């Protein structure tokens, strides 16, 4: 294995620019990550919103890949100050690169994260995916030590059926990692997707057999909602 700087941190970038400042941390890795520059348009859109109608600070931010981006959060959590900063196809390294644009500048009291499936699909090893995922979480904690981070497990899917065992291994390691850090909270939001044989339940998935169906999101909301409201009430009172 080779130690190297895994990602770059966004600091003071102009709209549409790709960050260049290196993040001062090391991640055990050998696999090249997907190029973060592929999300220049999505990040520029976030920057434009910031300039024209800046979202409020101190609320709840959701970030991660398309499972977050496609979630109609305003409907699911209408009683909460939620902000969607998911961008489809992203991996955990992209969250590190664009941490300022998708999380840090909003100073959330609660952060909800879903990522990891695309990391495994990009041929990262379980250890590499774990290092990137936890590297992002640690970055958030260094910058926002008062933020509570709700961590969702990586979901299985029929589209990526051959990756299920790696997904389960990654989830096990992530859960153990979170158990040792009180500023995180592991929320078991993926088991409902499996039948008694550990196979994906089709009605919870869209036609592409990868993303969630409306019914799948309803079940996710039922599990995450009470935890999210509990943590938000604690932070709002504090």
C-alpha positions as CSV (number, residue, x, y, z in Angstrom):
1,X,0.0,0.0,0.0
2,X,1.1,3.6,-0.7
3,X,0.4,6.6,1.5
4,X,-0.6,9.7,-0.3
5,X,-2.8,12.8,-0.1
6,X,-6.2,11.5,-1.0
7,X,-8.1,14.7,-1.7
8,X,-8.1,18.4,-2.0
9,X,-9.9,20.9,0.2
10,X,-12.0,23.7,-1.2
11,X,-11.0,27.1,0.3
12,X,-12.2,30.3,-1.3
13,X,-12.8,29.1,-4.8
14,X,-14.5,31.3,-7.4
15,X,-17.6,30.1,-9.0
16,X,-17.0,27.2,-11.4
17,X,-13.3,26.7,-10.4
18,X,-11.9,23.4,-9.3
19,X,-10.1,23.6,-5.9
20,X,-6.3,23.1,-5.8
21,X,-5.2,23.4,-2.2
22,X,-4.1,20.0,-0.8
23,X,-5.8,18.6,2.3
24,X,-3.2,18.0,5.0
25,X,-4.1,14.4,5.7
26,X,-3.1,11.0,4.4
27,X,-5.2,8.0,3.3
28,X,-4.1,4.5,2.7
29,X,-4.8,3.9,-1.0
30,X,-3.7,2.6,-4.4
31,X,-6.8,3.2,-6.5
32,X,-7.2,6.4,-8.5
33,X,-10.4,8.2,-7.5
34,X,-12.8,9.6,-10.2
35,X,-12.0,13.1,-11.2
36,X,-13.8,15.6,-9.0
37,X,-13.8,18.1,-11.8
38,X,-16.7,16.2,-13.4
39,X,-19.0,18.0,-10.9
40,X,-17.9,21.5,-11.8
41,X,-21.4,22.5,-13.1
42,X,-23.2,21.1,-10.0
43,X,-20.9,22.8,-7.6
44,X,-21.1,26.1,-9.6
45,X,-24.9,25.9,-9.2
46,X,-24.5,25.6,-5.4
47,X,-22.2,28.6,-5.5
48,X,-24.7,30.6,-7.6
49,X,-27.4,29.9,-5.1
50,X,-25.1,31.0,-2.3
51,X,-24.6,34.4,-4.1
52,X,-28.2,35.0,-5.1
53,X,-30.2,33.5,-2.2
54,X,-27.9,32.1,0.4
55,X,-29.5,29.2,2.4
56,X,-29.7,29.8,6.2
57,X,-26.9,28.6,8.5
58,X,-27.3,26.3,11.4
59,X,-29.9,23.9,10.0
60,X,-29.8,20.4,8.7
61,X,-27.7,19.5,5.6
62,X,-28.1,16.2,3.7
63,X,-25.1,15.4,1.4
64,X,-23.9,12.4,-0.6
65,X,-24.7,10.7,-3.9
66,X,-27.8,10.4,-6.0
67,X,-29.8,8.7,-3.2
68,X,-29.7,12.1,-1.4
69,X,-30.0,14.2,-4.5
70,X,-33.2,12.5,-5.6
71,X,-34.8,12.6,-2.2
72,X,-37.6,15.2,-2.0
73,X,-36.5,16.4,1.4
74,X,-38.8,19.4,1.6
75,X,-41.8,17.0,1.5
76,X,-40.3,14.3,3.6
77,X,-39.2,16.6,6.4
78,X,-41.4,19.7,5.9
79,X,-41.2,20.6,9.6
80,X,-37.4,20.7,9.6
81,X,-34.9,23.2,8.1
82,X,-33.4,20.8,5.6
83,X,-31.0,21.6,2.8
84,X,-30.2,19.1,0.0
85,X,-26.6,19.1,-1.1
86,X,-26.4,15.7,-2.8
87,X,-24.8,15.3,-6.2
88,X,-25.4,12.2,-8.2
89,X,-22.6,9.8,-9.0
90,X,-20.3,11.3,-6.3
91,X,-17.9,9.3,-4.1
92,X,-16.7,10.1,-0.6
93,X,-13.5,11.7,-2.1
94,X,-15.7,14.2,-3.9
95,X,-17.3,15.2,-0.6
96,X,-13.8,15.9,0.8
97,X,-12.9,18.0,-2.3
98,X,-16.1,20.0,-2.2
99,X,-16.6,20.0,1.6
100,X,-16.9,23.7,1.8
101,X,-19.6,24.0,-0.9
102,X,-21.7,21.1,0.3
103,X,-21.4,21.3,4.1
104,X,-19.0,23.6,5.9
105,X,-20.2,27.0,4.8
106,X,-23.7,26.2,6.0
107,X,-22.5,25.4,9.6
108,X,-25.2,22.7,10.1
109,X,-26.2,21.6,13.6
110,X,-27.0,18.2,12.1
111,X,-25.5,16.6,9.0
112,X,-26.9,13.5,7.2
113,X,-24.5,11.6,5.0
114,X,-25.1,8.8,2.5
115,X,-22.2,7.7,0.3
116,X,-20.1,4.6,-0.5
117,X,-22.0,2.7,-3.2
118,X,-20.3,4.5,-6.0
119,X,-16.9,4.1,-4.3
120,X,-17.2,0.3,-4.4
121,X,-18.5,0.5,-8.0
122,X,-15.5,2.6,-8.9
123,X,-13.3,-0.5,-7.9
124,X,-12.1,1.0,-4.6
125,X,-11.3,-1.7,-2.1
126,X,-13.3,-1.8,1.1
127,X,-10.4,-0.3,3.0
128,X,-10.0,2.6,0.5
129,X,-13.8,3.3,0.6
130,X,-13.7,3.3,4.4
131,X,-10.7,5.6,4.5
132,X,-12.4,8.1,2.2
133,X,-15.7,8.0,4.0
134,X,-14.2,8.4,7.4
135,X,-11.7,11.0,6.1
136,X,-14.7,13.1,5.1
137,X,-16.4,12.6,8.4
138,X,-13.2,13.6,10.3
139,X,-12.8,16.7,8.1
140,X,-16.3,17.8,9.1
141,X,-15.6,17.2,12.7
142,X,-12.4,19.2,12.7
143,X,-14.1,22.2,11.1
144,X,-17.5,21.8,12.8
145,X,-16.9,20.0,16.1
146,X,-20.4,20.8,17.4
147,X,-22.2,19.2,14.4
148,X,-23.9,15.9,14.9
149,X,-23.3,13.6,12.0
150,X,-25.9,10.9,11.1
151,X,-24.3,8.2,9.1
152,X,-26.3,5.9,6.8
153,X,-25.1,2.5,5.7
154,X,-24.5,1.8,2.1
155,X,-27.5,0.2,0.5
156,X,-27.6,-3.0,-1.6
157,X,-29.2,-3.1,-5.0
158,X,-30.0,-5.7,-7.7
159,X,-28.1,-3.5,-10.2
160,X,-24.9,-4.1,-8.2
161,X,-25.7,-7.5,-6.8
162,X,-22.1,-8.7,-7.2
163,X,-21.0,-6.0,-4.8
164,X,-23.2,-7.0,-1.9
165,X,-20.6,-8.7,0.2
166,X,-18.2,-5.8,-0.1
167,X,-21.0,-3.4,0.8
168,X,-21.8,-5.5,3.9
169,X,-18.1,-5.5,4.9
170,X,-17.9,-1.7,4.5
171,X,-21.0,-1.2,6.5
172,X,-19.7,-3.3,9.3
173,X,-16.5,-1.4,9.5
174,X,-18.3,2.0,9.3
175,X,-20.7,1.0,12.1
176,X,-17.8,0.0,14.3
177,X,-16.0,3.2,13.5
178,X,-19.0,5.3,14.4
179,X,-19.5,3.5,17.7
180,X,-16.2,4.9,19.0
181,X,-17.1,8.5,18.1
182,X,-19.9,10.2,20.0
183,X,-20.2,13.0,17.5
184,X,-21.5,10.5,15.0
185,X,-24.7,8.4,15.1
186,X,-25.1,5.2,13.0
187,X,-28.7,5.0,11.7
188,X,-29.6,1.5,10.3
189,X,-31.5,2.6,7.2
190,X,-30.6,-0.2,4.8
191,X,-31.8,-3.5,6.3
192,X,-35.4,-2.9,5.1
193,X,-34.2,-3.3,1.6
194,X,-33.3,-7.0,2.1
195,X,-35.6,-10.0,2.2
196,X,-35.0,-13.0,4.6
197,X,-32.3,-14.3,2.2
198,X,-30.5,-11.0,2.1
199,X,-31.6,-10.1,-1.4
200,X,-33.0,-6.8,-2.6
201,X,-36.7,-6.3,-2.3
202,X,-37.8,-5.0,-5.8
203,X,-40.6,-2.8,-4.7
204,X,-38.2,-0.5,-2.8
205,X,-36.2,0.2,-6.0
206,X,-36.9,2.2,-9.1
207,X,-36.9,0.6,-12.6
208,X,-33.1,0.9,-12.9
209,X,-32.8,-1.5,-9.9
210,X,-30.3,0.9,-8.3
211,X,-32.1,4.0,-7.0
212,X,-34.9,4.0,-4.6
213,X,-38.6,4.0,-5.5
214,X,-41.1,6.3,-3.8
215,X,-42.0,3.5,-1.5
216,X,-38.3,3.0,-0.7
217,X,-37.9,6.6,0.3
218,X,-41.0,6.4,2.5
219,X,-39.4,3.5,4.4
220,X,-36.1,5.4,4.7
221,X,-38.0,8.4,6.1
222,X,-39.8,6.3,8.7
223,X,-36.4,5.0,10.0
224,X,-34.4,8.2,9.8
225,X,-37.1,10.7,10.7
226,X,-37.4,10.0,14.4
227,X,-33.6,10.0,14.9
228,X,-33.2,13.2,12.9
229,X,-35.9,15.0,14.9
230,X,-34.4,13.8,18.1
231,X,-31.0,15.1,17.3
232,X,-32.3,18.3,15.9
233,X,-34.3,19.0,19.1
234,X,-31.2,18.4,21.2
235,X,-29.2,20.9,19.1
236,X,-32.0,23.4,18.9
237,X,-32.4,23.4,22.7
238,X,-28.6,23.5,23.2
